[in-house]
Amino acid sequence: MSLALAAIVLLYGSPAAAQATSGEPDPATVRIRMGPLWLKPTIALANIGVDKNVFNEPDDANPKSDFTFTLQPATDLWLHTGPTWVTGRVQEDLVWFQTYSSERGVNATYSVGWLVPLTRLRFNVGATRRNRRDRPGFEIDARSQRLETEYNGAVELRTLSKTYFGVTGSRQRVDFDKDAVFLNRSLPFELNRVTTAAGVTMRYQLTPLTGLTFAATRSEDRFEFSSLRDSNSTAATATVNFDPLALIRGSATIGYRDFEPLSSGLSPYEGLTAAANLSYVLFGATKFAVGLNRDVQYSYDVNQPYYLETAVSGSIAQQLFGPIDVVARAGVDTLAYRDRVGAAVQVSSRVDRGHSFGAGVGYHTSSGFRIGFDVDQINRVSDISSRRFDDLRIGSSVTYVF
């Protein structure tokens, strides 16, 4: 996800954003109910405008410009079966470029889950399938076809009036298309992998609107072809969750990760990790939002197989009068690479940095309709000239929540 898009999602949310459907529905926001079936469909026409650098090319490569838009229909659903909920989400992103048809694609996500909220025992299981053709992250500029499948489950037992203990488990598989290539590297050869994780949790409900969760997790990454990237990780995290009705909304996590590559040619990482997505509304008219992510990510480059990514974004939205609002946003993304022992690299221990700045104006109604106009400037700074780029994106969006 680009820095600018991340900031927009932080501020407004998005009907096509991956939202959790493992919880019970909010009666205040789900308007369509057919007996035990609750539906929350949304549709958006986003990024309608001009992308001045379609391929994230450096200035000396004559960056290509094109008209683009993305159609984003999505539906969250909940089926009430006795004391349990069957949950689901269907999401399609139809990406269109007028001139460069190679960049067109369909990003589909399908999720299903089963939530059983009993008096003292609560468990849920879920599965997600993503068939996508987009940029896997801020490092890889190619829109790459891949299939991601994930299975997860959790069991939680209330032992005291406000204290819950639980166990979690998950398994995720990432498979790139056999023809996916970036900078002469085969992405399936470098990045196809399976991640398996298991953990224990302790949750304390501090107030009706605030919860604290402590977790310890052990995970294994196993690569299909590039075994030198295989690793084990042990992580300890503390998370504070705020209810949507709280003064501050969202969650914040801080943790410590012991990342242990199995290959002696890779250095380990031991240090802090973090994740946050928080917002606060002042006097009902000014919304502040901040996002943070810090963790280890795998690189396509076999000579610098992983990097530590630290991404921070923030935005301020102000309701001017009536249904009119304005927004300003900014973000920075740092990629600190780790070298493989003995490898010939262009720049040792390279650090790439991305920046984004943007502003927009919007018109919204109480019925769930919003139209916006946005301008965003995005760049990446690197010691390797071919990895630099500047991009100006000018466009509008239309969103409707049924």
Secondary structure, DSSP 8 states (H G I E B T S, - for coil): --HHHHHHHHHH--TTS----SS---TTT--EEETTEEEEEEEEEEEEEEES-TT---GGG----EEEEEEEEEEEEEEEETTEEEEEEEEEEEEEESS-GGG-EEEEEEEEEEEEE-SSEEEEEEEEEEEEEE-SSSS--S-EEEEEEEEEEEEEEE-SSSEEEEEEEEEEEEEE-TT-EETTEEHHHHH-EEEEEEEEEEEEEEETTEEEEEEEEEEEEEESS-GGG-EEEEEEEEEEEE-TTSSEEEEEEEEEEEEEESSTTB--EEEEEEEEEEEEEETTTEEEEEEEEEEEEE-S-TTS-EEEEEEEEEEEEEEEETTEEEEEEEEEEEEEEE-BTT---SSTT-EEEEEEEEEEEEEE-TTSEEEEEEEEEEEEE-SSGGG-EEEEEEEEEEEEE-
